[in-house]
């Protein structure tokens, strides 16, 4: 089964910047196109959909009218600050220690405790769901690193600002308080009366972690523990999707995981975290350096630029309409190749044509596959059968 908390997958992962089975060895990236779509959009009509009852539409935080930036440069730096906080929280959560302490990981540190997500930099992608009877629509943050479903409730002793009116349980016919020992027969949601966190205008958090109290865990009887998501690309007006049930699984594109694939060494070496709340993929320093140098060797013809934020490999593409870049792929041992579109690994960081290689070094041996690299790719999880699948662009 899938481990709870951040979908910790101990897969043998090899990185390539030269060849793949889904794309040619090189791709062409449109340099000018991203610079025309950096403005904040309007919210879509979430009620106008033909999708099944187990499908939710995903919205990136930058689409909220309350979120605004002066330019692409400030948008990037705000995202990287959130990202740094998120990665630090993941490492603290997994290790149970501070990164700077120098302590080694212990197997017992990898637990399945309930995680709220409040202090983990949550708030990159959102869904809209109806809560209570009659249902009141609320925006919710989705978080693969949390096992809780909760939202702000009246009376609110300490609440942050949200887009919709704060949910009032006294006006819901289906609301009832439960004790900690109660057996939950339907989906349980928590009411928050003192709240803090990075949730933009969302009412709360929709945890899709591996724990029994997450949204996925509570729907196991109806969905078989399977779900998939496709994250919408940055700067577009479209929405992604979050699908629950067997229909979320791609045909013939899954990775069968051996029984011992989740084993951890006493030092916690290895492991790949697929996280919706982290933006930029982190790799162990040695692996990142080799990967980055391989990419640089095949882009030697492109003019370099100074590093930006957490990125140390950047290019000045202001004088180009389009450029040719090597294809980047993730190779899973005895599994398929996950090949990335060019915009998922070379991203604009300002409005002047500066692009950066969208990977960074990890402060530990743990790797994190972030949401930038997952954009436009259907990622599916089948907890009942131990499968992880990758499908084509369906956003």
NORPEJO-V539034 format. One record per residue. N is the residue number from 0. PHI is phi in whole degrees, 0 to 359 (none if undefined). PSI is psi in whole degrees, 0 to 359 (none if undefined). Layout:
N,PHI,PSI
N,PHI,PSI
This chain:
0,none,167
1,282,136
2,293,140
3,292,159
4,75,102
5,67,10
6,50,65
7,285,111
8,245,113
9,273,70
10,264,148
11,280,111
12,246,127
13,242,139
14,252,143
15,222,148
16,232,32
17,227,317
18,221,161
19,200,174
20,256,353
21,251,336
22,230,160
23,294,172
24,301,330
25,231,154
26,234,160
27,254,126
28,250,132
29,282,111
30,288,323
31,279,330
32,303,313
33,297,336
34,285,350
35,260,0
36,231,32
37,267,356
38,284,158
39,285,132
40,269,185
41,260,159
42,286,139
43,284,168
44,276,103
45,284,346
46,274,345
47,263,85
48,212,145
49,259,9
50,283,164
51,291,170
52,292,346
53,256,21
54,239,131
55,241,145
56,272,137
57,260,140
58,229,132
59,283,149
60,301,332
61,290,349
62,280,346
63,289,132
64,302,333
65,284,349
66,258,119
67,217,148
68,226,152
69,294,322
70,198,181
71,296,326
72,300,313
73,290,326
74,299,315
75,297,314
76,293,325
77,295,319
78,294,321
79,290,327
80,295,316
81,298,321
82,294,318
83,298,318
84,297,320
85,296,312
86,298,317
87,299,321
88,293,321
89,298,314
90,295,321
91,296,319
92,295,317
93,287,318
94,274,332
95,74,11
96,220,168
97,282,148
98,298,325
99,284,351
100,288,339
101,80,4
102,287,149
103,277,156
104,290,147
105,241,148
106,302,321
107,293,345
108,290,341
109,269,88
110,251,186
111,234,32
112,297,154
113,292,132
114,239,129
115,280,330
116,87,355
117,296,323
118,257,17
119,248,21
120,70,27
121,293,157
122,124,39
123,261,319
124,231,146
125,229,153
126,233,166
127,238,125
128,228,158
129,268,132
130,240,133
131,86,184
132,226,113
133,293,156
134,293,137
135,246,120
136,293,137
137,218,142
138,279,136
139,230,138
140,285,133
141,266,141
142,211,114
143,285,354
144,261,10
145,232,148
146,251,15
147,243,151
148,239,117
149,208,161
150,207,165
151,289,143
152,225,152
153,279,146
154,287,136
155,260,108
156,282,325
157,208,103
158,229,145
159,274,167
160,286,135
161,230,166
162,289,322
163,257,162
164,303,142
165,297,135
166,299,133
167,249,104
168,298,335
169,294,340
170,260,8
171,251,124
172,290,341
173,259,1
174,282,136
175,207,141
176,281,145
177,231,151
178,275,167
179,297,335
180,267,5
181,287,138
182,278,122
183,271,123
184,261,334
185,243,187
186,288,125
187,264,133
188,233,140
189,269,147
190,259,123
191,260,125
192,251,343
193,227,109
194,227,150
195,208,162
196,144,180
197,254,76
198,244,10
199,53,240
200,257,11
201,285,152
202,282,336
203,181,210
204,227,136
205,251,95
206,286,129
207,241,30
208,289,183
209,274,359
210,284,161
211,292,337
212,268,356
213,290,167
214,300,319
215,295,315
216,298,321
217,286,339
218,262,11
219,305,321
220,298,327
221,268,333
222,245,352
223,71,17
224,76,13
225,255,142
226,200,164
227,210,159
228,217,155
229,226,115
230,276,128
231,294,146
232,292,151
233,298,142
234,77,11
235,254,164
236,266,3
237,274,172
238,242,153
239,271,197
240,215,148
241,233,112
242,244,134
243,247,140
244,111,177
245,296,334
246,293,346
247,283,347
248,271,132
249,288,153
250,272,123
251,70,20
252,228,32
253,254,158
254,253,117
255,281,127
256,259,125
257,299,162
258,300,327
259,265,13
260,292,338
261,265,4
262,298,141
263,243,141
264,284,166
265,296,338
266,264,0
267,73,20
268,293,149
269,81,183
270,100,140
271,233,121
272,265,124
273,260,113
274,231,128
275,284,341
276,269,345
277,265,134
278,275,307
279,259,133
280,294,130
281,252,140
282,231,150
283,308,147
284,308,312
285,296,317
286,293,318
287,297,316
288,299,315
289,294,318
290,297,312
291,298,315
292,296,324
293,296,320
294,293,316
295,298,322
296,295,334
297,261,3
298,235,27
299,296,340
300,280,350
301,267,138
302,294,133
303,277,158
304,227,165
305,294,155
306,297,153
307,230,126
308,54,236
309,274,358
310,268,131
311,251,359
312,233,101
313,230,161
314,225,145
315,264,100
316,253,22
317,297,335
318,265,11
319,245,151
320,268,320
321,209,157
322,224,158
323,258,124
324,231,153
325,290,148
326,285,141
327,249,132
328,226,149
329,258,122
330,257,118
331,263,132
332,306,127
333,57,28
334,223,184
335,286,173
336,260,128
337,263,103
338,261,133
339,264,139
340,297,155
341,302,322
342,290,350
343,273,354
344,227,350
345,231,108
346,238,147
347,288,141
348,240,357
349,205,188
350,261,12
351,249,7
352,95,15
353,274,126
354,241,146
355,231,149
356,291,115
357,275,54
358,223,161
359,211,162
360,281,144
361,268,143
362,287,353
363,227,189
364,279,0
365,277,138
366,255,146
367,230,121
368,270,112
369,273,175
370,286,339
371,297,317
372,287,340
373,269,352
374,300,135
375,75,6
376,242,129
377,286,115
378,252,123
379,237,143
380,234,130
381,239,92
382,293,329
383,292,325
384,247,1
385,71,44
386,241,145
387,236,131
388,233,154
389,232,127
390,243,178
391,286,174
392,298,116
393,237,5
394,285,none
